Structures are given as C-alpha cells and as structure tokens.
Amino acid sequence: MNQDNQVKMMCPRCGKEMNINARYCLQCGYLNPNDPANKNMQKFIAPEEKKNTLYQVGSGQSIMQNNNSNQIVNSIASNTGNKVLCFLVNYFIYMFIIIFSFFFILGSKTIDFNAVRNSLFPYVAFVVSIIFLYVYPMELVFMKANKKWWYALIPFFNLFILSEIVYKKRWLGIILSLPIIGQLFLIVTFYKLAEKFKYSGLLTIIFPIVFIPLMGFGSRLYENTNYSSGEQTLEKDYKRKRLFFVSIMVFLILGGVLIFWNNIIDIKSKAFRLNNYYYVFASGLVVNKAKQIDKVNYFECDSYDYNENKGKYYIEYRDVSDFVYIPFHSYRDILSAYVVVDNTSGSSKYYISLGDGTYGFPETLYEDVNADTIVPYESIPNRSDINNCRIVAPKSTLGY
C-alpha cells in the first residue's frame, strides 16, 4: 500500500492503484470488498472469482503466466450487443403479451378470480413464460460467449452461432439444421454447452428448463472467460436479471396453479378411472382362472350336481389373491368375487361380480367389464341366494 493523503491499495484483478475506500476499481470495475455497500454483492460473484486471482486480457493474451485451469480471464466484450437493449426488448415484448392477452381474452367480462381462472389467460401466461424462460437466458448465454444477443433470435442462423460457441466450428450448424439427426445432435450440443459453464451435461438434457436459465441468469462464465464492456455493470445486470426472472416465475406459477385448479376435477376423475383399471385387470385374472377350472371340473358345489345339469353355477373367491397373483394386492383391501358360469345356451358365458369394500361392480358379462362399470361397493347387490361352488383342485395343478 502507498500512503499519501489517502490510503491506496492495488486492485487484485488488474493491479491498478485504487483508493482503499473506493467502491469499484475505475480500471476494471472490480468490487472492492472493503466497501460496506459491496458486502451483499459478494454472493453474486461467481465462485471461481472469489477463489482465484483475476487478471486482465485485452487482445486475448494474459498479462501473467498461470497454469491454473480455474483462472478467470477478463476480456473486453467486443461483439455482444447492448445488454440494456437486450433486457428492454425482451421484457417489453414479454409484458406486452401478458398484459394484452389478459385484457383481450377477458374483453368486456367482469374481471374477477373465476373469470380469470376459467379463461385462456392462464394457458397463455404459462406457455409464454416457458418460452421466455428459454429465449432470454439463451440470449444471455450468447453474450457470455461474446456473441450478439439477437443472434439467438434468428432461426437456423442461431444454430450456426451455437455450433461456433460449443465446437468452435460454425459449419456444424448444417448438421443441427437437419431433421431427426439435427435433433439428436442438438442434445449432444446442449450437453457440451453445459460443460462450458461447468454444469452437468446430463442434468441439462434431463432438466433443460432448469439448467438453461441457470446458464443465462447464473454467475458462471463461459469457459471461465468474463467478457466485459469495461464499465462496472454487475449490480445493474443483476437487478435486471432478477426483475425478469421474478416476473417470469410469477406468471409461470400463477398460470400453472390456475390451470391445475381449473382441471382438478378432471384430474381426480382421471385418477379414479386409472384406479378402476385395477378392478378390470383383476376381473380378467379371475375369469381366466374360472375358465381353467371349468375345463377340468376341479370344483364342488353346494346342492348342485354338475354332471346331471350343465346349467348355471357360481364359483366363489372369498380372497382373490389366494387364487391369482395381483400386483400390489397386499397394499389394498381384500378383493372378493364370484364368477357365474352359464352353460345353458350350449356355450359357456362368464359373468363376474367383484369388490373390495370400497369399489367394485355388480354381476356383469365379462366382455362388458370396463372402467365405466366400477361403482361404489355399497351399490353392489348382495347375492345371498347363489349356490356356491368351491375350487378343490390342488394349487400346483392349476398353476397358482
């Protein structure tokens, strides 16, 4: 340090002498940690910048030799476009679509919660937010790689620039433009793009909606290179990103909640219908077992002589799981059933009634059993007049 009228220090980033109480280095914009106003800003600095000594490059050559691969290189951004203009254009378009769609869709309706919930606005807000949650971060990614932000908006051409960012070869954008092969190559490209920012390529492919915004909004740098205009804009950049991100998340969550709320009845209905297939599946197993028994006569009945009268008889299953294997049956109530074998017409017809104390279905021709036949168990008639038949064949014989 030097001591004149003011206490001086050397900037850890560029080495220029600066006032110890200055908020920024006037040469490179380094945040002075000695300034109390910068304490909260430290958490927004990339982890690599906190851990490593920084150095400045101008034409691409560092002013010192260092073999540390985690070293952050600070370079002049010569080709990124204006960050403020990028923010203003995207934010204006996003908010215009949101606000315009809100009033256009609702029109002359009285604006209240139910009117908004039952309109198309939640869907528009959700979809538009998803789009901008990808588009704006990709523009930021382009700027982090020292490419003009609006390149990300030009169809096909953006694929060539993306290839240059990832592979240093612009012509590979031709492959990205091809159908099918291009989509597969695009997956590999985003995998490698994430690695440029030191994120997991695999997680980026699985959760692109999370990691693409992280690359853009986050503090990690492209190949550890910080492209800067030379002006101190860290705090303003952060505020702009925060405003855009918060706005997107507000309408994304709002739209998602209203869509879910609007479809909760359908969701419950679909969940109930999915549960109904458990009973349909079990009925098929039970009837198939009854057909097997019917062929070999491995059963005996109360007050019924099968050999004398090939008519209608009942096979009872007090616990279906004792005779057939049903997945996850141990986590559910005991399933009971009976099958009616009707041979009166010369060919066998099979009717089945099945239930578990919660849901089931009354005696129904097996071919007519489907998810719509399931009813609450209380509405199933109690057949106490049936002459029950029991399976007497050894389980090993019937394969259960």
RAFEN-V317765 format. One record per residue. N is the residue number from 1. PSI is psi in whole degrees, -180 to 180 (NA if undefined). NEAR is the number of other C-alpha atoms within 8 Angstrom. D_CENTER is the distance of its C-alpha to the mean C-alpha in whole Angstrom. Layout:
BEGIN
n->N psi->PSI near->NEAR d_center->D_CENTER
n->N psi->PSI near->NEAR d_center->D_CENTER
END
This chain:
BEGIN
n->1 psi->151 near->6 d_center->53
n->2 psi->153 near->6 d_center->56
n->3 psi->114 near->7 d_center->58
n->4 psi->-127 near->6 d_center->59
n->5 psi->-24 near->4 d_center->59
n->6 psi->152 near->6 d_center->56
n->7 psi->130 near->10 d_center->54
n->8 psi->160 near->12 d_center->52
n->9 psi->164 near->10 d_center->49
n->10 psi->132 near->9 d_center->48
n->11 psi->125 near->11 d_center->44
n->12 psi->-20 near->7 d_center->42
n->13 psi->-54 near->10 d_center->40
n->14 psi->-12 near->10 d_center->43
n->15 psi->1 near->7 d_center->46
n->16 psi->144 near->8 d_center->47
n->17 psi->137 near->8 d_center->50
n->18 psi->158 near->11 d_center->48
n->19 psi->135 near->9 d_center->49
n->20 psi->-22 near->9 d_center->48
n->21 psi->2 near->7 d_center->47
n->22 psi->145 near->9 d_center->45
n->23 psi->-37 near->10 d_center->42
n->24 psi->156 near->9 d_center->41
n->25 psi->127 near->13 d_center->42
n->26 psi->-18 near->6 d_center->44
n->27 psi->-50 near->7 d_center->44
n->28 psi->-5 near->10 d_center->40
n->29 psi->13 near->10 d_center->38
n->30 psi->134 near->9 d_center->38
n->31 psi->122 near->8 d_center->37
n->32 psi->114 near->12 d_center->40
n->33 psi->-14 near->8 d_center->39
n->34 psi->-17 near->8 d_center->42
n->35 psi->122 near->10 d_center->42
n->36 psi->-31 near->6 d_center->40
n->37 psi->-17 near->7 d_center->38
n->38 psi->-3 near->12 d_center->36
n->39 psi->-45 near->8 d_center->35
n->40 psi->-22 near->6 d_center->32
n->41 psi->-16 near->9 d_center->31
n->42 psi->-31 near->8 d_center->31
n->43 psi->-13 near->6 d_center->28
n->44 psi->-2 near->7 d_center->26
n->45 psi->141 near->9 d_center->28
n->46 psi->141 near->10 d_center->27
n->47 psi->-36 near->7 d_center->27
n->48 psi->-34 near->9 d_center->29
n->49 psi->-30 near->10 d_center->32
n->50 psi->-34 near->8 d_center->32
n->51 psi->-19 near->6 d_center->33
n->52 psi->152 near->9 d_center->35
n->53 psi->139 near->10 d_center->38
n->54 psi->153 near->12 d_center->37
n->55 psi->157 near->12 d_center->40
n->56 psi->137 near->11 d_center->40
n->57 psi->150 near->12 d_center->40
n->58 psi->-67 near->8 d_center->42
n->59 psi->12 near->5 d_center->42
n->60 psi->-6 near->6 d_center->40
n->61 psi->132 near->6 d_center->42
n->62 psi->156 near->10 d_center->42
n->63 psi->0 near->7 d_center->45
n->64 psi->156 near->5 d_center->45
n->65 psi->132 near->5 d_center->44
n->66 psi->131 near->5 d_center->41
n->67 psi->6 near->4 d_center->40
n->68 psi->116 near->5 d_center->37
n->69 psi->-16 near->4 d_center->34
n->70 psi->1 near->7 d_center->32
n->71 psi->135 near->11 d_center->34
n->72 psi->129 near->13 d_center->33
n->73 psi->125 near->12 d_center->35
n->74 psi->122 near->12 d_center->35
n->75 psi->156 near->13 d_center->36
n->76 psi->129 near->10 d_center->37
n->77 psi->108 near->9 d_center->34
n->78 psi->-4 near->6 d_center->37
n->79 psi->23 near->8 d_center->34
n->80 psi->-21 near->13 d_center->31
n->81 psi->177 near->10 d_center->32
n->82 psi->122 near->6 d_center->32
n->83 psi->-39 near->8 d_center->29
n->84 psi->-42 near->6 d_center->31
n->85 psi->-41 near->7 d_center->31
n->86 psi->-46 near->12 d_center->27
n->87 psi->-48 near->9 d_center->26
n->88 psi->-43 near->8 d_center->29
n->89 psi->-50 near->8 d_center->28
n->90 psi->-43 near->9 d_center->24
n->91 psi->-40 near->9 d_center->24
n->92 psi->-47 near->8 d_center->27
n->93 psi->-44 near->8 d_center->25
n->94 psi->-52 near->11 d_center->22
n->95 psi->-33 near->8 d_center->24
n->96 psi->-45 near->8 d_center->27
n->97 psi->-44 near->9 d_center->24
n->98 psi->-51 near->11 d_center->23
n->99 psi->-44 near->8 d_center->26
n->100 psi->-46 near->8 d_center->28
n->101 psi->-35 near->10 d_center->25
n->102 psi->-52 near->9 d_center->26
n->103 psi->-31 near->8 d_center->30
n->104 psi->-43 near->7 d_center->30
n->105 psi->-43 near->9 d_center->28
n->106 psi->-30 near->13 d_center->29
n->107 psi->-127 near->6 d_center->33
n->108 psi->6 near->4 d_center->36
n->109 psi->153 near->6 d_center->34
n->110 psi->123 near->6 d_center->34
n->111 psi->107 near->7 d_center->31
n->112 psi->180 near->6 d_center->30
n->113 psi->-46 near->6 d_center->27
n->114 psi->-36 near->6 d_center->27
n->115 psi->-43 near->11 d_center->28
n->116 psi->-44 near->12 d_center->25
n->117 psi->-37 near->12 d_center->23
n->118 psi->3 near->7 d_center->24
n->119 psi->-179 near->9 d_center->24
n->120 psi->-8 near->8 d_center->22
n->121 psi->-44 near->13 d_center->21
n->122 psi->-37 near->14 d_center->18
n->123 psi->-42 near->10 d_center->17
n->124 psi->-47 near->11 d_center->18
n->125 psi->-41 near->13 d_center->17
n->126 psi->-48 near->14 d_center->14
n->127 psi->-45 near->9 d_center->14
n->128 psi->-38 near->11 d_center->16
n->129 psi->-41 near->13 d_center->14
n->130 psi->-43 near->10 d_center->11
n->131 psi->-49 near->8 d_center->14
n->132 psi->-21 near->11 d_center->16
n->133 psi->-14 near->12 d_center->13
n->134 psi->-44 near->11 d_center->14
n->135 psi->-53 near->10 d_center->17
n->136 psi->-45 near->10 d_center->19
n->137 psi->-35 near->15 d_center->18
n->138 psi->-35 near->12 d_center->19
n->139 psi->-41 near->16 d_center->22
n->140 psi->-37 near->11 d_center->22
n->141 psi->-43 near->11 d_center->21
n->142 psi->-43 near->16 d_center->24
n->143 psi->-36 near->13 d_center->27
n->144 psi->-26 near->12 d_center->26
n->145 psi->14 near->9 d_center->27
n->146 psi->41 near->11 d_center->30
n->147 psi->150 near->12 d_center->29
n->148 psi->137 near->12 d_center->30
n->149 psi->-35 near->13 d_center->27
n->150 psi->-9 near->9 d_center->27
n->151 psi->-32 near->12 d_center->27
n->152 psi->-15 near->13 d_center->23
n->153 psi->-10 near->9 d_center->24
n->154 psi->115 near->8 d_center->27
n->155 psi->143 near->7 d_center->25
n->156 psi->-50 near->8 d_center->26
n->157 psi->-35 near->9 d_center->28
n->158 psi->-26 near->11 d_center->25
n->159 psi->-36 near->11 d_center->24
n->160 psi->-40 near->14 d_center->28
n->161 psi->-39 near->13 d_center->27
n->162 psi->-39 near->11 d_center->24
n->163 psi->-38 near->15 d_center->26
n->164 psi->-39 near->12 d_center->29
n->165 psi->-43 near->11 d_center->26
n->166 psi->-46 near->11 d_center->25
n->167 psi->-6 near->8 d_center->28
n->168 psi->18 near->7 d_center->31
n->169 psi->106 near->9 d_center->32
n->170 psi->-31 near->11 d_center->31
n->171 psi->-18 near->8 d_center->32
n->172 psi->-11 near->11 d_center->29
n->173 psi->-22 near->14 d_center->27
n->174 psi->-42 near->8 d_center->29
n->175 psi->-41 near->9 d_center->27
n->176 psi->-23 near->13 d_center->24
n->177 psi->-12 near->9 d_center->26
n->178 psi->146 near->9 d_center->26
n->179 psi->148 near->6 d_center->25
n->180 psi->-65 near->6 d_center->23
n->181 psi->-40 near->9 d_center->24
n->182 psi->-39 near->11 d_center->23
n->183 psi->-40 near->10 d_center->19
n->184 psi->-41 near->8 d_center->20
n->185 psi->-31 near->10 d_center->22
n->186 psi->-36 near->9 d_center->19
n->187 psi->-46 near->9 d_center->16
n->188 psi->-38 near->8 d_center->19
n->189 psi->-44 near->10 d_center->20
n->190 psi->-31 near->11 d_center->17
n->191 psi->-48 near->13 d_center->17
n->192 psi->-32 near->10 d_center->21
n->193 psi->-42 near->11 d_center->20
n->194 psi->-39 near->14 d_center->18
n->195 psi->-29 near->10 d_center->21
n->196 psi->-29 near->10 d_center->23
n->197 psi->9 near->12 d_center->21
n->198 psi->36 near->7 d_center->22
n->199 psi->163 near->9 d_center->18
n->200 psi->122 near->9 d_center->17
n->201 psi->-38 near->12 d_center->16
n->202 psi->-45 near->7 d_center->14
n->203 psi->-32 near->9 d_center->12
n->204 psi->-39 near->15 d_center->12
n->205 psi->-40 near->10 d_center->11
n->206 psi->-40 near->6 d_center->8
n->207 psi->65 near->8 d_center->6
n->208 psi->-32 near->9 d_center->9
n->209 psi->-15 near->9 d_center->7
n->210 psi->-48 near->8 d_center->9
n->211 psi->-27 near->12 d_center->11
n->212 psi->-46 near->12 d_center->13
n->213 psi->-34 near->13 d_center->14
n->214 psi->-41 near->9 d_center->15
n->215 psi->-38 near->13 d_center->17
n->216 psi->-53 near->12 d_center->19
n->217 psi->-27 near->10 d_center->19
n->218 psi->177 near->7 d_center->20
n->219 psi->-5 near->8 d_center->23
n->220 psi->147 near->10 d_center->23
n->221 psi->155 near->10 d_center->25
n->222 psi->115 near->11 d_center->25
n->223 psi->36 near->6 d_center->28
n->224 psi->25 near->11 d_center->29
n->225 psi->124 near->10 d_center->31
n->226 psi->101 near->11 d_center->31
n->227 psi->120 near->11 d_center->32
n->228 psi->150 near->9 d_center->34
n->229 psi->-5 near->7 d_center->36
n->230 psi->-15 near->8 d_center->38
n->231 psi->150 near->7 d_center->38
n->232 psi->105 near->9 d_center->36
n->233 psi->10 near->6 d_center->33
n->234 psi->-48 near->6 d_center->31
n->235 psi->-42 near->8 d_center->31
n->236 psi->-40 near->7 d_center->31
n->237 psi->-43 near->9 d_center->28
n->238 psi->-43 near->9 d_center->26
n->239 psi->-39 near->8 d_center->27
n->240 psi->-45 near->9 d_center->26
n->241 psi->-42 near->9 d_center->22
n->242 psi->-43 near->8 d_center->22
n->243 psi->-46 near->8 d_center->23
n->244 psi->-45 near->9 d_center->21
n->245 psi->-45 near->10 d_center->18
n->246 psi->-42 near->8 d_center->19
n->247 psi->-45 near->8 d_center->20
n->248 psi->-46 near->11 d_center->16
n->249 psi->-35 near->9 d_center->15
n->250 psi->-50 near->8 d_center->17
n->251 psi->-28 near->11 d_center->17
n->252 psi->-48 near->13 d_center->13
n->253 psi->-43 near->9 d_center->13
n->254 psi->-49 near->11 d_center->17
n->255 psi->-43 near->14 d_center->15
n->256 psi->-43 near->11 d_center->12
n->257 psi->-43 near->8 d_center->15
n->258 psi->-37 near->10 d_center->18
n->259 psi->-45 near->11 d_center->16
n->260 psi->-45 near->8 d_center->15
n->261 psi->-42 near->8 d_center->19
n->262 psi->-24 near->9 d_center->20
n->263 psi->12 near->8 d_center->19
n->264 psi->-36 near->8 d_center->19
n->265 psi->-43 near->7 d_center->22
n->266 psi->-37 near->7 d_center->21
n->267 psi->-44 near->8 d_center->18
n->268 psi->-40 near->8 d_center->21
n->269 psi->-42 near->8 d_center->23
n->270 psi->-38 near->8 d_center->20
n->271 psi->-40 near->8 d_center->20
n->272 psi->-41 near->8 d_center->24
n->273 psi->-39 near->10 d_center->24
n->274 psi->-40 near->8 d_center->22
n->275 psi->-32 near->8 d_center->24
n->276 psi->-29 near->11 d_center->27
n->277 psi->-19 near->10 d_center->27
n->278 psi->-44 near->8 d_center->28
n->279 psi->-38 near->13 d_center->31
n->280 psi->-44 near->11 d_center->31
n->281 psi->-45 near->8 d_center->30
n->282 psi->-38 near->9 d_center->33
n->283 psi->-37 near->11 d_center->36
n->284 psi->-42 near->9 d_center->35
n->285 psi->-42 near->9 d_center->36
n->286 psi->-45 near->11 d_center->39
n->287 psi->-40 near->12 d_center->41
n->288 psi->-37 near->8 d_center->41
n->289 psi->-39 near->10 d_center->42
n->290 psi->-39 near->10 d_center->45
n->291 psi->-39 near->8 d_center->46
n->292 psi->-41 near->9 d_center->46
n->293 psi->-40 near->12 d_center->49
n->294 psi->-34 near->8 d_center->50
n->295 psi->-39 near->6 d_center->51
n->296 psi->1 near->6 d_center->53
n->297 psi->40 near->6 d_center->54
n->298 psi->61 near->9 d_center->53
n->299 psi->163 near->10 d_center->53
n->300 psi->150 near->8 d_center->56
n->301 psi->157 near->10 d_center->56
n->302 psi->127 near->7 d_center->58
n->303 psi->47 near->5 d_center->61
n->304 psi->129 near->6 d_center->60
n->305 psi->104 near->7 d_center->62
n->306 psi->-37 near->7 d_center->59
n->307 psi->-31 near->5 d_center->62
n->308 psi->-32 near->5 d_center->64
n->309 psi->100 near->6 d_center->62
n->310 psi->74 near->8 d_center->59
n->311 psi->-129 near->8 d_center->57
n->312 psi->131 near->9 d_center->54
n->313 psi->164 near->10 d_center->53
n->314 psi->138 near->12 d_center->50
n->315 psi->121 near->13 d_center->48
n->316 psi->139 near->10 d_center->47
n->317 psi->99 near->9 d_center->44
n->318 psi->-31 near->7 d_center->44
n->319 psi->104 near->10 d_center->41
n->320 psi->-35 near->12 d_center->39
n->321 psi->-13 near->10 d_center->37
n->322 psi->-17 near->6 d_center->41
n->323 psi->-27 near->10 d_center->41
n->324 psi->155 near->10 d_center->38
n->325 psi->122 near->7 d_center->35
n->326 psi->121 near->7 d_center->32
n->327 psi->138 near->4 d_center->28
n->328 psi->17 near->6 d_center->27
n->329 psi->-26 near->9 d_center->31
n->330 psi->-17 near->5 d_center->32
n->331 psi->3 near->5 d_center->29
n->332 psi->170 near->6 d_center->30
n->333 psi->158 near->8 d_center->34
n->334 psi->132 near->9 d_center->36
n->335 psi->123 near->12 d_center->36
n->336 psi->158 near->11 d_center->40
n->337 psi->164 near->13 d_center->41
n->338 psi->148 near->11 d_center->44
n->339 psi->133 near->14 d_center->45
n->340 psi->120 near->12 d_center->48
n->341 psi->115 near->12 d_center->49
n->342 psi->108 near->13 d_center->51
n->343 psi->12 near->11 d_center->54
n->344 psi->-24 near->9 d_center->56
n->345 psi->5 near->6 d_center->56
n->346 psi->-26 near->5 d_center->56
n->347 psi->147 near->7 d_center->53
n->348 psi->133 near->9 d_center->50
n->349 psi->144 near->9 d_center->48
n->350 psi->125 near->11 d_center->45
n->351 psi->148 near->12 d_center->44
n->352 psi->143 near->15 d_center->42
n->353 psi->136 near->12 d_center->41
n->354 psi->144 near->14 d_center->38
n->355 psi->165 near->13 d_center->37
n->356 psi->18 near->11 d_center->36
n->357 psi->-12 near->9 d_center->37
n->358 psi->-57 near->8 d_center->34
n->359 psi->169 near->10 d_center->33
n->360 psi->-159 near->15 d_center->35
n->361 psi->149 near->14 d_center->37
n->362 psi->180 near->9 d_center->41
n->363 psi->117 near->8 d_center->43
n->364 psi->140 near->10 d_center->42
n->365 psi->131 near->10 d_center->42
n->366 psi->-39 near->11 d_center->40
n->367 psi->-19 near->4 d_center->39
n->368 psi->-1 near->6 d_center->38
n->369 psi->127 near->10 d_center->36
n->370 psi->-178 near->8 d_center->32
n->371 psi->-24 near->10 d_center->29
n->372 psi->-12 near->7 d_center->31
n->373 psi->-7 near->7 d_center->34
n->374 psi->133 near->11 d_center->33
n->375 psi->165 near->9 d_center->34
n->376 psi->145 near->10 d_center->35
n->377 psi->-32 near->12 d_center->37
n->378 psi->-25 near->7 d_center->40
n->379 psi->3 near->6 d_center->41
n->380 psi->123 near->10 d_center->41
n->381 psi->144 near->6 d_center->45
n->382 psi->114 near->4 d_center->47
n->383 psi->91 near->5 d_center->49
n->384 psi->-7 near->4 d_center->52
n->385 psi->5 near->4 d_center->54
n->386 psi->146 near->6 d_center->53
n->387 psi->100 near->10 d_center->55
n->388 psi->142 near->10 d_center->53
n->389 psi->148 near->12 d_center->52
n->390 psi->148 near->9 d_center->51
n->391 psi->127 near->9 d_center->50
n->392 psi->-3 near->7 d_center->53
n->393 psi->145 near->8 d_center->52
n->394 psi->146 near->6 d_center->51
n->395 psi->-36 near->8 d_center->47
n->396 psi->-30 near->6 d_center->47
n->397 psi->-39 near->7 d_center->49
n->398 psi->-1 near->9 d_center->46
n->399 psi->34 near->5 d_center->44
n->400 psi->NA near->8 d_center->42
END
